[in-house]
Amino acid sequence: MNEAWFLSAALPIGATIGSYASTVALRAGRGEQATLGRSRCDGCGRGLGFLQTIPVLSFLLRRGACETCAAPIARIHLIGEVLGGAAVALAFLVATPWRAGLLSVLGLALLSSALIDARTRRLPDLLTVLIAAAGATLAWTRAPTDLALGVVAAIAAFGLLQFVRLAFRALRGHDGMGFGDVKLIVALCLWLGPAMAWAIVIAGLVGLAAIAVIRPRDRRAPFGPAIALGAWSVGLLLEAGVWPA
């Protein structure tokens, strides 16, 4: 009963945070003030009231378009809302309520980072710090030795990735991986420890698939979303006890 109550309260919060993250990503991608200002239609600029900003439901009721100008609502809003709610639901599915709450914070921070990176190719340091703090707390409460392994993994990952970045720059004249990606991987190592290696493998496969499907002109794609997906997949299995710590 308590778990159901926690989940029913947390789901709307997750969807709302996902919606906010998608708005920040869109505005930042256009060079606008990203974090402040009320919700508005991207087409006509009309301010949106409470009923027009209910996650998922308002999108469906408005049939994906503005009621005033009929401009289509960017699909990233619906994606952020659905994934935000899904992140919370999965957290409560695999963990006890208090751990699920902390896991939800980490998952929503990962989602926000992924959405913003997808639009701007930047990973906000504030979110990376939040991910590191939540991940370290989850590892410590699982077992103090897990956090110790996470610290060792983070140091090793930083050294290895920096070497790869510098070597790639020397050979190709530009970085093969952004420093924001390095910081995100290091932060996630505190949570996943050695298992982060598998998350990176998943991220690499997802990244290659994204390049093959999207076919960007510079043959490069934001790596943050792939890192987030790989780490979240491995992390959920770890929290569920399916993946060995």
C-alpha positions as CSV (number, residue, x, y, z in Angstrom):
1,M,0.0,0.0,0.0
2,N,2.8,2.4,0.9
3,E,4.7,1.6,-2.3
4,A,1.6,2.3,-4.3
5,W,1.0,5.6,-2.6
6,F,4.7,6.7,-3.1
7,L,4.5,5.7,-6.8
8,S,1.2,7.5,-7.4
9,A,2.7,10.7,-5.9
10,A,6.0,10.4,-7.6
11,L,4.8,9.6,-11.2
12,P,3.3,13.1,-11.9
13,I,6.4,14.6,-10.4
14,G,8.6,12.6,-12.8
15,A,6.5,13.5,-15.8
16,T,6.5,17.2,-14.8
17,I,10.3,17.2,-14.4
18,G,10.6,15.5,-17.8
19,S,8.4,18.1,-19.3
20,Y,10.5,20.9,-17.8
21,A,13.7,19.3,-19.0
22,S,12.4,19.1,-22.5
23,T,11.4,22.8,-22.4
24,V,14.9,23.8,-21.1
25,A,16.5,21.7,-23.9
26,L,14.4,23.3,-26.6
27,R,15.0,26.9,-25.4
28,A,18.7,26.3,-24.8
29,G,19.0,24.9,-28.3
30,R,17.5,28.1,-29.7
31,G,19.8,30.3,-27.6
32,E,16.9,31.6,-25.4
33,Q,16.7,32.0,-21.6
34,A,16.3,28.3,-20.7
35,T,15.4,28.0,-17.1
36,L,13.1,30.9,-16.4
37,G,9.8,32.2,-17.9
38,R,6.4,30.6,-18.1
39,S,5.4,27.9,-20.5
40,R,4.2,29.2,-23.9
41,C,3.4,28.1,-27.4
42,D,6.5,27.9,-29.6
43,G,4.5,29.1,-32.6
44,C,2.4,32.1,-31.4
45,G,4.0,32.7,-28.0
46,R,0.7,32.4,-26.1
47,G,1.2,31.7,-22.4
48,L,-0.1,28.3,-21.2
49,G,-2.3,27.9,-18.2
50,F,-2.3,25.0,-15.8
51,L,-4.7,22.9,-17.8
52,Q,-2.5,23.2,-20.9
53,T,0.6,22.0,-19.1
54,I,-0.7,18.7,-17.5
55,P,2.0,16.1,-18.5
56,V,0.9,13.8,-21.4
57,L,-2.8,14.4,-20.9
58,S,-2.8,18.0,-22.2
59,F,-0.8,16.9,-25.2
60,L,-3.3,14.2,-26.0
61,L,-6.4,16.4,-25.4
62,R,-4.9,19.1,-27.6
63,R,-4.0,16.5,-30.3
64,G,-0.4,17.7,-30.3
65,A,-1.2,21.2,-31.5
66,C,-1.7,24.7,-30.1
67,E,-5.4,25.6,-29.5
68,T,-4.7,29.2,-30.7
69,C,-2.5,28.9,-33.8
70,A,-2.6,25.1,-34.5
71,A,1.2,25.0,-34.5
72,P,2.4,21.5,-33.7
73,I,3.8,20.9,-30.2
74,A,7.3,19.7,-30.3
75,R,7.4,15.9,-29.7
76,I,10.3,16.3,-27.3
77,H,7.7,17.5,-24.7
78,L,5.8,14.2,-24.9
79,I,9.0,12.2,-25.0
80,G,10.3,14.0,-21.9
81,E,7.0,13.5,-20.0
82,V,6.7,9.8,-20.8
83,L,10.3,9.0,-20.1
84,G,10.2,11.0,-16.8
85,G,7.2,9.0,-15.6
86,A,8.8,5.8,-16.8
87,A,12.0,6.5,-15.0
88,V,10.1,6.9,-11.7
89,A,8.0,3.8,-12.3
90,L,11.0,1.7,-13.0
91,A,12.8,3.0,-9.9
92,F,9.9,2.0,-7.7
93,L,9.7,-1.4,-9.5
94,V,13.2,-2.4,-8.6
95,A,13.9,-0.7,-5.2
96,T,12.4,0.0,-1.8
97,P,10.5,3.3,-1.5
98,W,13.4,5.3,0.0
99,R,15.9,4.0,-2.4
100,A,13.5,4.4,-5.3
101,G,13.2,8.1,-4.4
102,L,16.9,8.5,-4.6
103,L,17.0,6.4,-7.8
104,S,14.3,8.6,-9.3
105,V,16.4,11.7,-8.7
106,L,19.3,10.1,-10.4
107,G,17.2,8.8,-13.3
108,L,15.5,12.2,-13.8
109,A,18.9,14.0,-13.7
110,L,20.1,11.5,-16.4
111,L,17.0,12.2,-18.5
112,S,17.4,15.9,-18.2
113,S,21.1,15.7,-19.2
114,A,20.3,13.5,-22.2
115,L,17.5,15.8,-23.5
116,I,19.7,18.9,-23.1
117,D,22.7,17.2,-24.7
118,A,20.6,16.0,-27.6
119,R,19.6,19.6,-28.4
120,T,22.7,21.6,-27.4
121,R,25.6,19.1,-27.3
122,R,26.3,20.3,-23.8
123,L,26.0,18.4,-20.5
124,P,25.2,20.8,-17.5
125,D,27.7,20.5,-14.7
126,L,25.0,21.0,-12.1
127,L,23.2,17.9,-13.3
128,T,26.4,15.9,-13.4
129,V,27.2,16.8,-9.8
130,L,23.6,15.8,-8.8
131,I,24.1,12.4,-10.6
132,A,27.5,11.9,-8.8
133,A,26.0,12.7,-5.4
134,A,22.9,10.5,-5.8
135,G,25.0,7.6,-7.3
136,A,27.6,7.8,-4.5
137,T,24.8,7.7,-1.9
138,L,23.2,4.7,-3.5
139,A,26.5,2.9,-3.7
140,W,27.4,3.7,0.0
141,T,24.0,2.5,1.3
142,R,24.3,-0.7,-0.8
143,A,27.7,-1.4,0.8
144,P,30.6,1.0,1.7
145,T,33.0,-1.2,-0.3
146,D,30.8,-0.6,-3.4
147,L,31.5,3.1,-3.1
148,A,35.2,2.4,-2.6
149,L,35.2,0.4,-5.9
150,G,33.3,3.3,-7.5
151,V,35.9,5.8,-6.5
152,V,38.6,3.6,-7.9
153,A,36.6,3.0,-11.1
154,A,36.0,6.8,-11.4
155,I,39.8,7.6,-11.1
156,A,40.7,4.9,-13.6
157,A,38.0,6.0,-16.1
158,F,39.1,9.6,-15.9
159,G,42.7,8.7,-16.6
160,L,41.9,6.4,-19.5
161,L,39.3,8.7,-21.1
162,Q,41.6,11.7,-20.9
163,F,44.4,9.7,-22.5
164,V,42.1,8.6,-25.3
165,R,40.9,12.2,-25.8
166,L,44.4,13.6,-26.0
167,A,45.6,10.8,-28.3
168,F,42.6,11.3,-30.6
169,R,43.2,15.1,-30.7
170,A,46.9,14.5,-31.6
171,L,45.9,12.2,-34.4
172,R,42.8,13.8,-35.8
173,G,43.1,17.5,-34.7
174,H,39.9,17.5,-32.6
175,D,38.4,15.7,-29.6
176,G,36.6,12.4,-30.2
177,M,34.7,12.8,-27.0
178,G,33.6,16.0,-25.2
179,F,34.8,16.7,-21.7
180,G,31.2,16.8,-20.5
181,D,30.9,13.1,-21.5
182,V,34.0,12.3,-19.5
183,K,32.7,14.0,-16.4
184,L,29.3,12.2,-16.8
185,I,31.0,8.8,-17.0
186,V,33.2,9.5,-14.0
187,A,30.1,10.6,-12.0
188,L,28.3,7.4,-13.0
189,C,31.3,5.3,-12.0
190,L,30.6,6.2,-8.3
191,W,27.2,4.5,-8.6
192,L,28.1,1.5,-10.9
193,G,31.7,0.9,-10.1
194,P,33.3,-1.7,-12.5
195,A,29.9,-2.3,-14.1
196,M,30.2,1.1,-15.8
197,A,32.4,-0.7,-18.3
198,W,29.4,-2.6,-19.6
199,A,27.3,0.6,-19.6
200,I,30.0,2.2,-21.9
201,V,29.8,-0.8,-24.2
202,I,26.0,-0.3,-24.5
203,A,26.5,3.4,-24.9
204,G,28.9,2.8,-27.8
205,L,26.6,0.5,-29.6
206,V,23.7,2.9,-29.1
207,G,25.8,5.8,-30.3
208,L,26.9,4.0,-33.5
209,A,23.3,3.0,-34.2
210,A,22.2,6.6,-33.7
211,I,24.8,7.8,-36.2
212,A,23.7,5.2,-38.7
213,V,20.1,6.1,-38.4
214,I,20.3,9.9,-38.0
215,R,23.3,10.3,-40.4
216,P,24.5,13.7,-39.1
217,R,26.5,15.8,-41.6
218,D,29.6,15.8,-39.4
219,R,29.1,12.1,-38.6
220,R,29.0,12.9,-34.9
221,A,26.2,12.6,-32.5
222,P,25.7,13.7,-28.8
223,F,27.0,10.9,-26.7
224,G,25.2,11.9,-23.5
225,P,21.9,10.2,-24.3
226,A,23.7,7.0,-25.1
227,I,25.7,7.1,-21.9
228,A,22.5,7.8,-19.9
229,L,20.7,4.9,-21.5
230,G,23.6,2.5,-21.0
231,A,24.1,3.5,-17.3
232,W,20.4,3.5,-16.5
233,S,19.9,0.0,-18.0
234,V,22.9,-1.5,-16.1
235,G,22.0,0.5,-12.9
236,L,18.4,-0.8,-12.8
237,L,19.6,-4.4,-13.1
238,L,22.2,-3.7,-10.4
239,E,19.6,-2.2,-8.0
240,A,17.3,-5.1,-8.7
241,G,20.0,-7.6,-7.7
242,V,20.1,-9.1,-11.2
243,W,23.5,-7.6,-12.1
244,P,26.4,-8.5,-9.8
245,A,27.7,-5.5,-7.8
